[in-house]
Amino acid sequence: MVPSVDLEHPDRDAIVLEDVLFALSDPARLDLVRQLRDGPMAAANCTTIDPRVPKSTKSHMFKVLREAGVIANEPDGRNRRLSLRRDDLDRRFPGLLDAIL
């Protein structure tokens, strides 16, 4: 079995507003974040992403959101678990997510 790789996530204080707004400016990424507001999900279960979209494109979407500090992408067995970093974003930018979502 291949070990899961931990990905780098920015600390709460390192989350930058411009990066968050850029990450949420793409309709497909915004749809993904809207799904995650109901709770974490397996990366393989992201239903708003067209199944015909290449895996590399999906991975890039996850990367943009993770590097901006919008989502956490963590190992979960042989899969990845995605979750919205709502607490961190609400503390850093109060009301932002509610306004956008």
Secondary structure as UniProt FT lines:
FT   HELIX           12..14
FT   HELIX           17..23
FT   TURN            24..25
FT   HELIX           27..36
FT   TURN            37..38
FT   STRAND          41..42
FT   HELIX           43..45
FT   TURN            47..48
FT   TURN            51..52
FT   HELIX           55..68
FT   STRAND          71..76
FT   TURN            77..78
FT   STRAND          79..84
FT   HELIX           86..92
FT   TURN            94..95
FT   HELIX           96..100
//
